């Protein structure tokens, strides 16, 4: 597995739709078919794990390394 060429935003910079996997993590456009999983954004609050799956839409997936499609 190689590192993603574009860094993922921090969890505090995501909108609700981005953190729920409904919008692109880079541009916040709603996701459609062809979304690409670009990684996991790690976060914790004490003992609570708040990891978020990060998805990029076709709009931003040219720089994404597709390891799976939605």
C-alpha angles and dihedrals in degrees: 000000000000129000117264111257092225119056118240118242120250118264091249090061097057126101119226091259092051094049091047092053094248097111137040111271091221105044104011094233114147113267121246132176113313096046114156126216106234101178146285125294107217121217138154137190106197106299093347118100111216100179115160127205108230121217131184124203127225087269091068103019095097087084093038123097103225112224092160140357129227 
